[in-house]
Amino acid sequence: MGLVEGATAEEVGAAILDAALQSIQNARAAQYFAGILAGRGGFTPELERGADWAARHLIVEAGKRGWLPGDVHQAALRRVDEFAVGYLVDTLAVYVREFAPESVDPIWLAQLEEMGATVWWSADEPHLGQWAGKQLLIPVEAMTTVIEALALLSHLPQLAVIRPLPGSARPVSGPRHAIDEKVLGRVRGLLAKAESTDFPDEAETLSAKAQELMTKYAIDRVLVEADTSAPDLPGARRIWLETPYLDAKALLVDAVAKANRCRAIFSSAWGFVAIVGDEDELDAVELLVTSLLVQATRAMIAHGNESGRDNHARSRTFRKSFLVSYATRIGERLTRANEETIAKSAAPERLLPVLASHQVAVDKAFETLFPTARTSRVSVGSAEGWHAGREAADRAQLAARRPIRK
């Protein structure tokens, strides 16, 4: 990488991109190139504008490769330091601000809000110097961080494009069916009671009732859509998982997705599960998965810490088997609960063909997004872990750990 005196901002930006590419597999390269770029003159106007240009270029490319703001954020949390994470959040905030709000997909906006992405700096000056000052970084430190952040963006692989890019979103034709406020209030009340009671049996009863209400709501919605001939088109989400035991946790996500009429696919390289289904069902999956992952981990650790347990109950083999069994049993419970709710519905003979048609639409959308998807198996190596996980799943609350959003 060479820079001549008087290089333009775009030429400096291209040099920064080249430094990022060369730093992907070399931890020391970022600092080396940062010294070349900022070690003598510090933050020149061309360097600041060049950094902004390079960052925007790679954010645009990441979006074209299917990466949503939440995906970029989650990948950054796992692979770069807090300074680089903050730099990427700022880059996302300023990029989306270029577009009219109505042309930005709601999922993009929601994810940006969740990560706290705002344009806090003065628009009269380039971002780089203001950001470095806020983080108390000298120019070489700041440029090292920028190169590391951009190296991550350069390394992001192609994903399925599951939401429209900023500037291309269009208002949904016709109103989306909203959850009835009375039903929502009852569900919230049941979940609040389930999470506050000290009696496991009572909590399970309350949580199961909440799940039953949400299932009934889903049934009512698909019947309304069948009458209006205006069904919601399948959408897609990504749920990022925390290590360890990613494949076992992905199995739990898959079980919850199937029970809620969705399809799921696991990316083992990056640690997320992509889910396809109607938006309301995707909400239900996300809420329930969040709760069950917390419950499963707590139950697994508690089992290993009980007095009289040997070291095997705290081994990786035991714990992975525990989580695989837990996921399998949760899938059975949810499937049975849905079948019972459908059987008790006012018109099951009319509902079943509608649900079948709904599943066809979800399957078609899934196969379009993931044409090369294949089935894989998760092995277990501990019979004790399997039995303990199944017992824990029988005690699990089928409830969410955060409020259900409208």
C-alpha positions in Angstrom: 0.0 0.0 0.0 1.5 3.3 -1.0 0.2 6.8 -0.7 1.6 9.9 -2.5 1.4 13.4 -1.1 -1.8 15.1 -2.2 -3.8 11.9 -2.5 -7.5 12.6 -2.8 -10.0 11.4 -0.1 -11.2 8.6 -2.4 -7.6 7.5 -3.1 -7.0 7.4 0.7 -10.3 5.5 1.1 -9.1 2.9 -1.4 -5.9 2.5 0.5 -7.8 2.0 3.7 -9.9 -0.7 2.0 -6.7 -2.4 0.8 -5.3 -2.3 4.4 -8.5 -3.9 5.6 -8.3 -6.7 3.1 -4.6 -7.4 4.0 -5.5 -7.4 7.8 -8.1 -10.1 7.7 -5.7 -12.9 8.5 -2.9 -10.8 10.1 -3.6 -9.3 13.6 -0.5 -7.0 13.4 -1.2 -5.7 9.9 -3.9 -3.2 11.0 -1.5 -1.5 13.3 1.2 -1.4 10.7 -1.0 0.2 8.1 -2.5 2.6 10.7 1.1 3.8 11.3 1.5 4.5 7.6 -1.8 6.3 7.3 -1.9 8.4 10.5 1.5 8.0 12.1 3.0 11.2 10.8 0.3 13.7 9.9 -2.5 12.5 12.2 -6.0 13.1 11.1 -5.8 15.1 7.8 -9.0 16.1 6.1 -8.3 13.6 3.3 -7.8 10.8 5.8 -11.0 11.5 7.7 -13.1 11.8 4.5 -11.3 8.7 3.1 -12.2 6.7 6.2 -15.9 7.8 5.9 -15.9 6.8 2.2 -14.4 3.4 2.9 -16.7 2.6 5.8 -19.8 3.5 3.8 -18.7 1.5 0.8 -18.3 -1.7 2.9 -21.6 -1.1 4.8 -23.4 -0.9 1.4 -21.7 -4.1 0.2 -22.5 -5.9 3.4 -26.2 -5.0 2.9 -26.1 -6.3 -0.6 -24.7 -9.5 0.7 -27.7 -9.9 3.0 -26.3 -8.6 6.3 -28.8 -6.7 8.4 -27.7 -4.1 11.0 -28.3 -6.6 13.8 -26.2 -9.2 12.0 -23.3 -6.8 11.6 -23.6 -5.8 15.2 -23.7 -9.4 16.5 -20.7 -10.5 14.3 -18.7 -7.5 15.6 -19.5 -8.3 19.2 -18.0 -11.7 18.6 -14.9 -10.8 16.5 -13.7 -7.3 17.3 -13.2 -5.1 20.3 -15.7 -2.6 21.8 -14.1 0.4 20.0 -14.6 -1.3 16.6 -18.1 -2.3 17.5 -19.0 1.4 18.3 -17.4 2.5 15.1 -19.5 0.1 13.0 -22.7 1.2 14.9 -22.0 4.8 14.0 -21.3 3.9 10.4 -24.7 2.1 10.2 -26.5 5.1 11.8 -25.1 7.6 9.3 -25.7 5.4 6.3 -29.4 4.8 7.0 -29.9 8.5 7.6 -29.4 9.2 3.9 -32.7 7.6 3.1 -36.3 8.7 3.7 -37.7 6.8 6.7 -40.5 5.3 4.7 -38.0 3.7 2.3 -36.2 1.9 5.1 -37.4 -1.6 6.1 -38.9 -1.6 9.6 -36.6 -4.4 10.7 -33.6 -2.3 9.8 -35.0 0.6 11.8 -35.9 -1.6 14.8 -32.4 -3.2 14.9 -30.7 0.2 14.7 -32.8 1.5 17.6 -32.1 -1.6 19.6 -28.4 -1.2 19.3 -28.6 2.6 20.0 -27.4 3.7 16.6 -27.7 7.5 16.4 -25.9 10.3 14.7 -24.5 12.0 17.8 -21.6 13.9 16.2 -21.7 17.2 14.3 -22.5 16.8 10.6 -20.2 19.8 9.9 -17.1 17.8 10.5 -16.0 14.2 9.5 -16.9 11.5 11.9 -13.5 9.9 12.5 -11.9 12.7 14.5 -15.0 13.3 16.6 -15.3 9.6 17.3 -11.6 9.2 18.2 -11.9 12.1 20.6 -14.9 10.6 22.3 -13.1 7.3 22.7 -9.8 9.0 23.8 -7.9 7.4 21.0 -4.8 8.9 19.4 -4.8 8.8 15.5 -2.8 5.6 15.1 -5.0 3.8 17.7 -8.2 5.1 16.0 -7.0 4.0 12.5 -6.0 0.6 13.8 -9.5 0.2 15.1 -11.1 1.4 11.8 -9.0 -1.0 9.8 -10.0 -3.9 12.1 -13.6 -3.0 11.8 -13.5 -2.7 8.1 -11.6 -6.0 7.8 -14.5 -7.7 9.5 -16.9 -6.1 7.0 -14.6 -7.2 4.1 -14.7 -10.8 5.4 -18.5 -11.1 5.7 -19.8 -13.9 3.3 -22.8 -13.9 1.1 -26.1 -14.5 2.9 -29.7 -14.7 1.7 -31.1 -11.2 1.3 -34.1 -11.5 3.6 -35.1 -7.8 3.9 -35.1 -5.0 1.3 -32.1 -2.6 1.3 -32.5 1.0 2.5 -34.1 3.1 -0.1 -35.9 0.2 -1.7 -38.5 -0.7 1.0 -42.1 -0.1 0.0 -45.1 0.3 2.3 -47.0 -2.9 2.8 -50.2 -3.0 0.7 -53.1 -3.3 3.2 -52.8 -3.3 6.9 -51.0 -6.0 8.7 -53.2 -8.0 11.1 -52.4 -6.7 14.6 -52.7 -8.6 17.8 -55.9 -7.8 19.6 -55.1 -5.6 22.6 -57.4 -7.6 24.9 -55.6 -10.8 24.0 -52.2 -9.1 24.3 -53.1 -7.9 27.7 -54.2 -11.3 28.9 -51.0 -12.9 27.6 -48.8 -10.3 29.3 -50.6 -10.8 32.5 -50.2 -14.6 32.4 -46.5 -14.4 31.6 -45.9 -11.8 34.4 -47.6 -14.2 36.9 -45.7 -17.2 35.5 -42.3 -15.4 35.9 -43.1 -14.1 39.4 -44.5 -17.2 41.1 -42.3 -19.4 43.3 -44.3 -22.6 42.4 -43.0 -24.4 39.3 -46.3 -26.2 38.7 -48.3 -22.9 38.8 -45.7 -21.2 36.5 -46.0 -24.0 33.9 -49.8 -23.8 34.0 -49.8 -20.1 33.5 -47.2 -20.2 30.8 -49.0 -23.0 28.9 -52.2 -20.9 29.0 -50.3 -18.0 27.5 -48.9 -20.2 24.8 -52.5 -21.5 24.1 -53.8 -18.0 23.8 -51.1 -17.1 21.2 -51.8 -20.3 19.3 -55.5 -19.5 19.2 -54.7 -16.0 18.0 -52.5 -17.5 15.2 -55.4 -19.8 14.2 -57.9 -16.9 14.1 -55.5 -14.8 12.0 -55.0 -17.5 9.3 -58.8 -18.0 9.1 -59.3 -14.3 8.7 -56.6 -14.2 6.0 -58.3 -17.1 4.2 -61.6 -15.1 4.1 -60.0 -11.9 2.9 -57.6 -13.7 0.4 -54.9 -11.4 1.7 -52.4 -13.5 3.6 -49.3 -12.0 5.1 -46.3 -13.0 3.0 -43.6 -15.1 4.7 -40.7 -13.1 6.1 -37.4 -14.0 7.7 -35.3 -13.3 10.7 -31.9 -14.4 12.2 -31.4 -15.4 15.8 -27.8 -15.3 16.9 -26.7 -17.8 19.5 -24.0 -17.7 22.2 -21.3 -20.3 22.5 -20.8 -23.0 23.6 -23.0 -25.9 22.3 -24.2 -23.9 19.2 -25.5 -26.9 17.4 -27.5 -28.1 20.4 -29.0 -24.6 20.8 -29.8 -24.4 17.1 -31.7 -27.6 17.5 -33.9 -25.9 20.1 -34.5 -22.9 17.8 -35.5 -25.4 15.0 -37.9 -27.2 17.4 -39.7 -24.0 18.4 -39.7 -22.8 14.7 -41.4 -26.0 13.5 -44.0 -25.8 16.3 -44.9 -22.3 15.1 -45.2 -23.2 11.4 -41.8 -21.8 10.5 -38.6 -23.2 8.8 -35.1 -22.8 10.2 -31.5 -23.2 8.9 -28.3 -23.0 11.0 -25.1 -21.3 10.0 -22.5 -23.0 12.1 -19.6 -20.8 10.8 -21.2 -17.6 12.2 -23.5 -19.0 14.9 -27.0 -17.9 13.9 -30.2 -19.5 12.8 -32.2 -18.0 10.0 -36.0 -18.5 10.3 -38.7 -18.2 7.6 -42.4 -17.7 8.5 -45.1 -15.1 8.9 -44.1 -12.1 10.9 -46.3 -12.8 13.9 -45.0 -16.4 14.0 -41.4 -15.1 13.8 -42.2 -12.8 16.8 -43.5 -15.8 18.7 -40.4 -17.9 17.9 -38.0 -15.2 18.9 -39.8 -14.6 22.2 -40.1 -18.3 23.1 -36.5 -19.2 22.1 -35.1 -16.3 24.2 -36.9 -17.7 27.3 -36.2 -21.4 26.7 -32.5 -20.8 26.1 -32.2 -19.1 29.4 -34.2 -21.8 31.1 -32.2 -24.6 29.5 -28.9 -23.1 30.5 -30.0 -22.5 34.0 -31.3 -26.0 34.4 -28.2 -27.5 32.9 -25.9 -25.7 35.3 -28.1 -26.3 38.3 -28.1 -30.0 37.6 -24.3 -30.2 37.5 -24.1 -28.1 40.8 -26.4 -30.4 42.8 -24.7 -32.0 45.7 -23.6 -35.6 45.0 -23.1 -35.0 41.3 -19.9 -36.3 39.8 -17.7 -34.4 37.4 -19.4 -36.1 34.4 -22.5 -34.0 35.1 -20.4 -30.9 34.4 -18.6 -32.3 31.3 -19.0 -30.9 27.8 -20.4 -34.3 26.7 -23.0 -34.3 29.4 -24.1 -30.7 28.8 -24.4 -31.0 25.1 -26.5 -34.2 25.5 -28.6 -32.4 28.0 -29.3 -29.5 25.6 -30.0 -31.8 22.6 -32.5 -33.8 24.7 -34.0 -30.6 26.1 -34.6 -29.3 22.6 -36.1 -32.6 21.4 -38.5 -32.8 24.3 -39.5 -29.1 24.0 -40.4 -29.7 20.3 -42.6 -32.6 21.3 -44.4 -30.5 24.0 -45.0 -27.6 21.7 -46.2 -29.8 18.8 -48.6 -31.6 21.1 -50.0 -28.3 22.5 -50.6 -27.0 19.0 -52.4 -30.2 18.0 -54.6 -30.0 21.0 -55.4 -26.4 20.4 -56.3 -27.0 16.7 -58.5 -30.0 17.7 -60.4 -27.8 20.1 -60.9 -25.0 17.6 -64.4 -24.1 16.3 -63.8 -25.5 12.8 -60.8 -27.8 12.7 -61.9 -29.3 9.4 -61.8 -25.9 7.8 -58.6 -24.9 9.6 -56.4 -27.8 8.5 -56.5 -27.0 4.8 -55.7 -23.3 5.5 -52.7 -24.3 7.7 -51.5 -26.7 5.0 -51.7 -23.9 2.4 -49.8 -21.6 4.8 -47.1 -24.2 5.2 -46.7 -24.5 1.5 -46.1 -20.8 1.2 -43.5 -20.9 4.0 -41.8 -23.9 2.4 -41.7 -22.2 -1.0 -40.2 -19.0 0.5 -37.6 -21.1 2.5 -36.5 -23.1 -0.6 -36.2 -19.8 -2.6 -34.0 -18.3 0.0 -32.0 -21.4 0.8 -32.0 -23.7 -2.3 -29.0 -25.7 -1.1 -30.2 -26.3 2.5 -29.5 -29.8 3.8 -30.5 -31.8 6.9 -27.8 -32.6 9.5 -27.8 -34.5 12.7 -26.6 -33.6 16.2 -25.0 -36.5 18.1 -25.1 -37.1 21.8 -22.6 -38.9 23.9 -24.1 -39.1 27.4 -27.2 -41.1 28.3 -27.3 -39.4 31.7 -27.3 -36.0 30.0 -30.1 -37.0 27.7 -32.4 -38.2 30.5 -31.6 -35.1 32.6 -32.3 -32.8 29.7 -35.6 -34.4 29.0 -36.7 -34.1 32.7 -35.7 -30.4 32.6 -37.7 -29.8 29.4 -40.8 -31.3 31.1 -40.4 -28.6 33.8 -39.8 -25.8 31.4 -42.1 -22.8 31.2 -43.4 -22.2 27.7 -43.2 -18.5 28.1 -41.2 -15.5 26.9 -38.8 -13.6 29.0 -39.6 -10.2 27.6 -42.9 -8.4 26.7 -44.6 -9.4 23.6 -44.5 -6.5 21.1 -47.5 -5.4 19.1 
